[in-house]
């Protein structure tokens, strides 16, 4: 990949030399892509083959499918793996680095970090034969804002402007040091400009495959995009994806109906291997957050009870029993993942004696009973996780029903009482960078669960200073302090995260599971004869 200096980049997109001269974020070298970006290069010695069909099962459906009949819309894409059909400006790679997808370079204008300029790739074609330009990107972003595609961008966004045919300028309403990460969200795809009632609705994108048909509840079929901007890609001629349960996935794999399955139940890996399958395991995956609403007179309004609940849960047992991965990271009661270098573990995550002491101090020396907490089994192993949680809480004298309900309609059920906080429920939290992870306590009312008070006010104030800080080292220390504030008040309980795993036929090459399920790619996969 070719490297241009910061000064050269700023001049390329129209900045004066006066904009140059600050440190840290502003010292990041802007990367200009050649025909194959470095992140898209194949493993050394690879000999990709063209042709064939990838047919995969997916055990994790998009929970939002129950609110739309249009499976061509990226928000309601049946399995969240939107990069089969669409692209975003940014991609997060397997090591959690920012990578330019439809944007080849980007930089903030100055230390205020409220204005960001992006340079689009040239010559990118939509499936309908139209070249992608800044007009399309501006229309797409504005549509995402209007349709509330992601709170991660809506909260900060003021406007986006075209700067020539391939330039974009984002103007934010507050300083945001890590704005590009928000643009990697799976929903924030770039589509052809269209009227407000038509944009995002036709399944047309810039991705490696062109949509042929979709059943919003079951599956889709797509064919190779011969004009894909990654020249020579994809290698596969056709791709099909189907929503299946865990047992159907195994049976389909054994019978040859599927040559890959995403998000397998970790306890079934041996069954796939016995059928000749290969397993790829990511570094992390989605996390399980127990939301504890505080805007009713509930027992956990006392922070001592919230901490006691957290300390009573044996998260190591989850890792050992469910994931066969003992000794790895456990949740720290923030949205941070163990794959984040900024992650700060609780000093002692499992401490039953301290939990009992806290309950006694709060007036419950003989234990307590919690309100029911609902969940939907987004992943096949989740009911077993909740059984371990229930049992470990019981051993500490805490009784709770963790009630499973169907995924279809789960979100509406959770929100129907006591909005905007809703019923006590498990939230599924995808791993992201710390600015987004920690910001969810501010931007997501359900996950914040009505958190308020002095600790919350201190958290909000420090968070605003943190994301305004251009120095990476200083920002790291501030992220760690933000986690300490959360842990001192325990507004929610983070159980930890799964290990995303996929199984594939030996003939399927270079298919990899991603810690962000939705960031999985299909443009570098091939099938041997």
Secondary structure as GFF3:
##gff-version 3
##sequence-region A 1 529
A	DSSP	beta_strand	2	3	.	.	.	ID=ss1
A	DSSP	alpha_helix	6	12	.	.	.	ID=ss2
A	DSSP	three_ten_helix	17	19	.	.	.	ID=ss3
A	DSSP	three_ten_helix	24	27	.	.	.	ID=ss4
A	DSSP	beta_strand	31	32	.	.	.	ID=ss5
A	DSSP	three_ten_helix	38	40	.	.	.	ID=ss6
A	DSSP	beta_strand	53	58	.	.	.	ID=ss7
A	DSSP	three_ten_helix	63	67	.	.	.	ID=ss8
A	DSSP	three_ten_helix	74	76	.	.	.	ID=ss9
A	DSSP	three_ten_helix	82	84	.	.	.	ID=ss10
A	DSSP	beta_strand	90	92	.	.	.	ID=ss11
A	DSSP	beta_strand	98	100	.	.	.	ID=ss12
A	DSSP	beta_strand	103	108	.	.	.	ID=ss13
A	DSSP	beta_strand	115	120	.	.	.	ID=ss14
A	DSSP	alpha_helix	134	146	.	.	.	ID=ss15
A	DSSP	alpha_helix	151	154	.	.	.	ID=ss16
A	DSSP	beta_strand	157	162	.	.	.	ID=ss17
A	DSSP	beta_strand	167	172	.	.	.	ID=ss18
A	DSSP	alpha_helix	179	182	.	.	.	ID=ss19
A	DSSP	beta_strand	209	215	.	.	.	ID=ss20
A	DSSP	beta_strand	219	224	.	.	.	ID=ss21
A	DSSP	beta_strand	238	243	.	.	.	ID=ss22
A	DSSP	alpha_helix	246	255	.	.	.	ID=ss23
A	DSSP	beta_strand	260	262	.	.	.	ID=ss24
A	DSSP	three_ten_helix	266	268	.	.	.	ID=ss25
A	DSSP	alpha_helix	269	274	.	.	.	ID=ss26
A	DSSP	beta_strand	278	281	.	.	.	ID=ss27
A	DSSP	beta_strand	287	291	.	.	.	ID=ss28
A	DSSP	three_ten_helix	299	301	.	.	.	ID=ss29
A	DSSP	alpha_helix	303	312	.	.	.	ID=ss30
A	DSSP	alpha_helix	315	317	.	.	.	ID=ss31
A	DSSP	pi_helix	318	322	.	.	.	ID=ss32
A	DSSP	alpha_helix	352	361	.	.	.	ID=ss33
A	DSSP	beta_strand	368	369	.	.	.	ID=ss34
A	DSSP	beta_strand	373	375	.	.	.	ID=ss35
A	DSSP	alpha_helix	382	395	.	.	.	ID=ss36
A	DSSP	beta_strand	398	399	.	.	.	ID=ss37
A	DSSP	beta_strand	402	404	.	.	.	ID=ss38
A	DSSP	alpha_helix	410	415	.	.	.	ID=ss39
A	DSSP	beta_strand	425	429	.	.	.	ID=ss40
A	DSSP	alpha_helix	434	443	.	.	.	ID=ss41
A	DSSP	alpha_helix	445	448	.	.	.	ID=ss42
A	DSSP	alpha_helix	454	466	.	.	.	ID=ss43
A	DSSP	alpha_helix	472	487	.	.	.	ID=ss44
A	DSSP	beta_strand	492	497	.	.	.	ID=ss45
A	DSSP	beta_strand	501	504	.	.	.	ID=ss46
A	DSSP	beta_strand	508	509	.	.	.	ID=ss47
A	DSSP	three_ten_helix	517	519	.	.	.	ID=ss48
A	DSSP	beta_strand	526	527	.	.	.	ID=ss49
###
